[in-house]
Each structure stands twice: as structure tokens, then as C-alpha cells.
Amino acid sequence: MNFQKLAPVESGDELLEIAFRKAREKGKSKNLVGNWLQIIRKKETLKLDIVQQIIHSRLTKTITSFPDVLALSKFYIQLMKLTLDFPYLLKSLAALNWGNKKIHSIHRDYVRKIYQTKERQDIKNLTKQFYGRVSSIIKQIDVHLSFLEKSRQIMRTYPDVKEMFTVCVYGFPNVGKSTFLNKLTTSKAKVASYAFTTKEINAGYFTTNGKKIQVFDVPGTLARENKMNPIELQAELVLNELADLIVYVFDISEQGGYSIKKQEELLKKIKNKKKVLIYFSKTDLVDKIPELKHKNYSLKELKEKIVKESS
């Protein structure tokens, strides 16, 4: 799913400003016919109609823009639980539904009251009351609108998972995983010289011999049993739910802060989970470290090896 298409969520004040402004504009219409009472009734109910319609359309757009959780894969559900307050997300969407229904009900009641009222000022007062009731409802759901906008910004970082052979680029923080992803694919993942640069899942693709491969660069792990933070758990989620193959990035320079021994220990653990290929981030040092028994693939060889594993 492409979460980039999630529509921005307007604040309560923005919703009310747009709705009331449009209502004022429509209320200036001079094309209405009838006696003075019929005209003022039509003008005021037109304002109510515009307010209800604009708020309904915008709240509905927000609700329908967010994915139906029942249709999401296990991967996305777990990712949302790691990065968001998932129960509150559902509560916020429900709050928007409640607001929509409440305003619809109030709109119906006040239109009826206006057509039952015969005094100009009383009709004007009903419009003001309607505006006040609507404002109160929007203010009640404003905290949910704010939460949904923050959630949208987080969800826009989610990868668009395709149904194809998938590689997980895995390893300790600051060992060169994002640099490797950028070399392997057309991705432009953020690279920096400090640990935990990658705090979300980066996606990239490459095609060799007509075969397209999906590659995910995941946040670095500290390999802490039962103590992983939500950022590290994203890596485990990709590893367990999506990966068909792991490319383990090995920093043999140890400049990332992790010894060869420690990296070997993590490599041994993940080999029990999935097929693993190794990429050395400092290839010029490979021949100088005789204890390394792993095959050193060039980038071209590694691509060919991945494609072969996908067949």
C-alpha cells in the first residue's frame, strides 16, 4: 500500500474557517425569490447546508483516506502498533464518524426550526446557535484531528510493500547498510556518520537479467534479547514477515563500534532464520583479516547471487 497518498488532516479551526467563510459567501446570494420571510429562510438554511456539507465532505475524506485496518496485512498492522498509538488511531477515526453524524443530526433539527420560525431575528439567532453547536462538536474532535495528522506524517514513511522477492539489509547500527542500499538500488536513503541514522524502513529496487528485486534497509539492531526498542523491532518485523533473503552488512573495520566477534555472533543468530548473504562494507580490509571465512562478493556478484536465490 502507498501511504504517500494519505490526505493532510485539517485542524478544527481550519475546518470551521473554511465552512463558515463559504457559508457567508453563499448567504449573499441575490437569486432567491419569494417574500421576505421565504427569502430569509432560504438564505439561512443555505448557510446551514454549506457548513454541514463542507465539514461532512472533509471529515469523510480524512476517514476514507486512512486505510481500512481489516484490509491491511499483518506486517502493516504490526508496523502501526510499533510506530503509533494504534488503539487511539481507531478511536480518533471513530470520533470523526461521531462528529459527522452529530452535525448531520443538528443540521436537520435547525433547518426544521428555521422553517417553523416567523421572526427575522429569531431565524438569525437559530443560525448563530447552529454555528455554536457545530463549533462545539469540532472542538471536541480537534484533539483527534491533530493526532491523525501526526499519524499521517508517520505513516507516510512506511514502505510501499510489493508482492515480489524481498531482501532485508540487516546489521548493527552505523555499519553502512544505507550506503549499501544506495549502491545496490536507485534509492537515496539518508546516510550519516553516527549510529541510528536510519529510524524507519527504506525501500529500494534493482533489476538484473529482467528480474526485479525489492530491498528494504532497516534500522540497526543492538541484538538485545527481549530489550529491543520500537525502532529495532521494525527491523525484526521486516526480517520475520517480509524477507525472503538477508544481506548482512559486515563492518570489518570495527569503526561502527562493534567488534568482529560481536558481528559474527549476530550473524550466527540470523542464519537460523533465513538464508543469508554477506556484504563487507570495507572490502579493502578483507584480505588483511585471515580469520574471516566468508565469501566476499562484489556488488555485481551479489546482485547475481540474489537473483539466483529468487528463482
C-alpha positions in Angstrom: 0.0 0.0 0.0 1.2 3.5 -0.8 0.8 5.6 2.3 2.1 8.7 0.5 -1.4 9.3 -0.7 -2.9 9.9 2.7 -4.6 13.3 2.6 -3.5 16.1 5.0 -5.8 16.4 8.0 -7.1 19.9 8.7 -7.3 21.2 12.2 -10.6 22.1 13.8 -10.0 25.8 13.3 -9.2 25.3 9.7 -12.4 23.3 9.1 -14.6 25.9 10.8 -12.9 28.8 9.0 -13.5 27.2 5.6 -17.1 26.2 6.3 -18.2 29.5 7.8 -16.5 31.5 5.1 -18.2 29.6 2.3 -21.5 29.9 4.2 -21.1 33.7 4.4 -20.4 33.8 0.6 -23.4 31.8 -0.2 -25.6 33.8 2.2 -25.0 36.9 0.0 -26.9 35.2 -2.9 -29.4 37.6 -4.6 -31.0 35.0 -6.8 -33.6 33.9 -4.2 -37.3 34.6 -4.9 -40.3 34.9 -2.6 -41.5 37.2 0.1 -39.1 38.5 2.8 -39.8 35.5 5.1 -39.3 32.9 2.4 -36.0 34.6 1.3 -34.5 34.9 4.8 -35.4 31.3 5.5 -33.8 30.2 2.3 -30.6 32.3 2.9 -30.2 31.0 6.5 -30.9 27.3 5.6 -28.4 27.6 2.7 -25.7 28.7 5.2 -26.5 25.7 7.3 -26.4 23.4 4.3 -23.0 24.7 3.2 -21.5 24.3 6.7 -22.8 20.8 7.1 -21.7 19.8 3.6 -18.2 21.1 3.8 -17.5 19.7 7.2 -19.0 16.3 6.2 -17.0 16.1 3.0 -13.7 17.0 4.7 -14.2 14.7 7.6 -15.3 11.9 5.3 -12.2 12.5 3.1 -10.0 12.1 6.2 -11.7 8.9 7.3 -11.6 7.2 3.9 -8.1 8.4 3.3 -6.8 6.2 6.2 -6.6 2.5 5.3 -9.2 0.0 6.4 -7.3 -1.9 9.1 -9.3 -5.0 8.3 -7.8 -5.0 4.8 -4.2 -4.4 5.9 -1.6 -7.2 6.1 -0.2 -8.4 9.3 3.0 -6.5 8.5 1.3 -3.1 8.3 -0.8 -3.8 11.4 2.4 -4.6 13.4 4.3 -1.6 12.0 1.4 0.7 13.0 1.5 -0.8 16.5 5.2 -0.1 16.7 5.1 3.4 15.5 1.7 4.7 16.6 -0.8 4.5 19.4 -2.9 2.1 17.4 -5.9 1.9 19.7 -6.1 5.7 19.8 -5.9 5.8 16.0 -9.0 3.7 15.8 -10.6 5.9 18.5 -9.8 9.0 16.6 -11.3 7.8 13.3 -14.4 6.7 15.3 -14.6 10.3 16.8 -14.7 11.8 13.3 -17.5 9.5 12.4 -19.3 10.6 15.5 -18.8 14.2 14.7 -20.1 13.8 11.2 -23.3 12.1 12.4 -23.8 14.6 15.2 -23.5 17.6 12.9 -25.9 15.9 10.4 -28.5 15.5 13.1 -28.1 19.1 14.4 -28.4 20.4 10.8 -31.7 18.6 10.3 -33.1 19.9 13.5 -32.1 23.5 12.9 -33.4 23.6 9.3 -36.8 22.4 10.7 -36.7 25.1 13.4 -35.9 27.8 10.8 -38.9 26.9 8.7 -41.1 26.9 11.8 -40.0 30.4 12.8 -41.6 33.6 11.5 -39.5 36.4 13.1 -36.4 37.6 11.3 -34.2 38.0 14.4 -35.3 34.6 15.7 -34.2 33.0 12.5 -30.8 34.8 12.7 -30.4 33.6 16.3 -31.1 30.0 15.2 -28.2 30.2 12.7 -25.9 31.5 15.4 -27.0 28.7 17.7 -26.3 26.2 14.9 -22.8 27.7 14.4 -22.1 27.4 18.1 -23.2 23.8 18.3 -21.1 22.9 15.3 -18.1 24.7 16.7 -18.5 22.8 20.0 -18.5 19.4 18.2 -15.5 20.3 16.1 -13.6 21.5 19.2 -14.4 18.1 20.8 -12.8 16.2 18.0 -9.9 18.6 17.4 -7.5 16.6 19.5 -8.3 13.6 17.3 -7.8 15.6 14.1 -4.4 16.7 15.5 -3.5 13.1 16.3 -4.5 11.8 12.9 -2.3 14.4 11.2 0.7 13.4 13.3 -0.1 9.7 12.5 -0.4 10.5 8.8 3.1 12.1 8.8 4.5 8.9 10.4 2.6 6.6 8.1 3.9 8.4 5.0 7.3 7.0 5.9 6.0 3.4 5.6 7.4 1.4 2.7 5.1 0.5 -0.2 5.5 -3.3 0.0 5.2 -5.1 -3.3 4.4 -8.7 -3.9 7.9 -9.7 -5.1 11.1 -11.3 -3.9 12.3 -9.3 -0.9 15.8 -8.7 0.5 16.3 -7.3 4.0 19.6 -5.4 4.6 20.4 -6.2 8.2 23.2 -5.5 10.7 24.3 -3.3 13.6 23.8 0.5 13.5 26.4 2.6 11.6 27.9 -0.3 9.7 27.0 1.0 6.2 23.5 -0.5 5.5 22.0 2.6 4.0 25.2 3.3 1.9 24.9 -0.3 0.6 21.2 0.2 -0.3 22.0 3.3 -2.3 24.7 1.4 -4.2 22.5 -1.7 -4.8 19.4 0.2 -5.8 18.2 3.6 -7.1 17.2 4.6 -3.5 18.5 7.7 -1.8 18.4 6.7 1.8 19.8 9.1 4.4 23.5 8.4 5.3 25.4 9.9 8.2 28.4 9.1 10.3 26.5 8.4 13.6 24.6 5.5 14.9 20.9 5.0 14.4 20.7 7.3 11.3 18.0 5.0 9.9 14.9 5.2 12.1 12.5 4.0 9.6 12.3 1.4 6.8 13.9 2.5 3.5 12.9 0.8 0.3 14.7 0.3 -3.0 14.6 -1.8 -6.1 17.0 -3.2 -8.7 16.6 -5.2 -11.8 19.1 -7.8 -13.1 18.6 -10.1 -16.1 14.9 -8.9 -16.2 14.3 -9.9 -12.6 13.1 -7.1 -10.3 14.1 -7.3 -6.6 12.6 -5.4 -3.7 15.2 -4.3 -1.0 14.5 -3.0 2.5 17.1 -1.2 4.5 16.0 -1.5 8.2 17.1 0.3 11.4 20.2 -1.1 13.0 19.8 -3.7 15.7 21.7 -4.0 19.0 20.8 -7.7 19.2 19.4 -7.3 22.7 17.2 -10.3 23.6 13.8 -9.1 24.8 15.0 -5.5 25.2 14.6 -4.1 21.7 13.1 -0.6 21.3 10.3 0.1 18.8 12.9 1.2 16.2 14.9 -2.0 16.4 11.6 -4.0 16.3 10.9 -2.6 12.9 14.0 -4.4 11.7 12.8 -7.7 13.2 9.4 -7.2 11.7 10.8 -6.9 8.2 13.2 -9.8 8.8 10.4 -12.1 10.0 7.4 -11.0 7.9 8.8 -9.9 4.6 12.3 -11.0 3.9 13.0 -13.9 1.6 16.7 -13.3 1.9 19.0 -11.4 4.2 22.0 -9.4 3.2 24.1 -9.0 6.3 26.3 -5.9 6.2 29.6 -6.6 8.0 31.8 -3.8 9.1 35.2 -5.4 9.4 36.9 -2.1 10.2 35.0 -2.1 13.5 34.7 1.7 13.1 31.0 1.5 13.8 31.7 0.4 17.3 31.0 -3.3 17.0 33.8 -5.9 17.1 34.1 -8.6 14.5 33.3 -11.2 17.2 30.1 -9.4 18.1 29.1 -9.2 14.5 29.9 -12.9 14.0 27.6 -13.7 16.9 24.6 -11.8 15.4 25.3 -13.4 12.0 25.1 -16.8 13.6 21.7 -16.0 15.1 20.1 -14.8 11.9 21.4 -17.7 9.9 18.9 -19.8 11.8 16.1 -17.7 10.5 16.7 -17.1 6.8 19.2 -17.6 4.0 22.0 -15.0 4.4 24.5 -13.4 2.1 27.3 -11.2 3.5 28.4 -7.9 2.2 31.6 -6.4 3.6 31.4 -2.6 3.9 35.2 -2.2 3.9 36.3 -4.6 1.1 39.9 -3.4 1.1 40.4 -4.9 4.5 39.0 -8.4 3.8 42.4 -10.0 2.8 44.1 -8.5 5.9 41.8 -10.3 8.3 42.6 -14.0 7.9 40.0 -15.2 10.5 37.2 -14.1 8.2 35.9 -17.3 6.4 33.1 -15.6 4.5 32.8 -15.2 0.7 33.5 -11.6 -0.4 31.1 -10.7 -3.2 31.5 -7.7 -5.5 28.3 -5.7 -5.9 27.7 -7.3 -9.4 28.2 -10.8 -8.0 25.9 -10.1 -5.1 23.1 -8.9 -7.4 23.5 -12.0 -9.5 23.5 -14.2 -6.3 20.3 -12.5 -5.1 18.6 -13.0 -8.4 19.6 -16.7 -8.4 18.2 -17.1 -4.9 14.9 -15.6 -6.1 14.4 -18.1 -8.9 
